Amino acid sequence: RLLGKKDLGTTEFPPVETALIDGELAWRQHGGGHTTGPNWPTFLKWADRYIKSPPPPKQPVP
C-alpha cells in the first residue's frame, strides 16, 4: 500500500511484459533493457482514467 491506496493485488512480481493497471497504482516491467519507451503505451492507458481533456468551450447563443 502506498499513501492509503489499494495495493496491486499480488505479493509476487508478475511475468515481464505483464501490466497491472486496474487499480489506483500501476506496475509493468518490460524486457527491453534500461529505457522507459516500451512502458509509455501502458502508462498512458492507465493515466487516461485520471487525466482528461477539458470539454470544448460552449458556443455563445446568437
C-alpha positions in Angstrom: 0.0 0.0 0.0 1.2 3.5 -0.8 -0.3 6.6 0.7 -3.5 4.7 1.5 -4.1 3.4 -2.0 -5.1 -0.1 -2.7 -2.1 -2.4 -3.5 -1.5 -4.2 -6.8 -3.3 -7.3 -5.6 -0.3 -9.6 -5.6 2.7 -10.3 -3.5 4.7 -11.8 -6.4 6.1 -9.9 -9.3 4.1 -10.7 -12.5 5.9 -12.0 -15.6 7.8 -9.4 -17.6 5.5 -7.6 -20.1 2.5 -8.1 -17.8 0.7 -4.9 -16.9 -1.1 -4.4 -13.6 -3.1 -1.3 -14.3 -6.6 -2.0 -13.0 -6.2 -0.1 -9.7 -5.0 3.3 -8.4 -1.4 2.1 -8.6 0.1 0.5 -11.7 3.1 -1.7 -12.5 4.7 -3.0 -15.7 8.2 -4.3 -16.4 9.3 -4.6 -19.9 12.1 -6.8 -21.3 13.8 -4.0 -23.3 16.7 -3.0 -21.0 17.2 0.4 -19.4 14.6 2.5 -21.3 11.1 3.8 -20.5 9.8 3.8 -24.1 8.1 0.4 -24.1 6.1 1.3 -20.9 4.6 4.5 -22.3 1.6 2.9 -24.1 0.7 1.1 -20.9 1.2 4.2 -18.7 -1.0 6.3 -21.0 -3.8 3.7 -20.9 -3.7 3.7 -17.1 -3.3 7.5 -16.8 -6.2 8.2 -19.2 -8.6 7.4 -16.3 -7.3 10.3 -14.3 -6.2 12.8 -16.9 -9.0 14.0 -19.2 -9.0 16.8 -21.7 -11.3 19.7 -20.8 -14.6 19.8 -22.6 -14.7 22.2 -25.6 -15.9 25.7 -24.8 -19.6 26.3 -25.2 -20.6 28.3 -28.2 -22.3 31.6 -27.5 -26.0 31.6 -28.2 -26.8 34.1 -31.1 
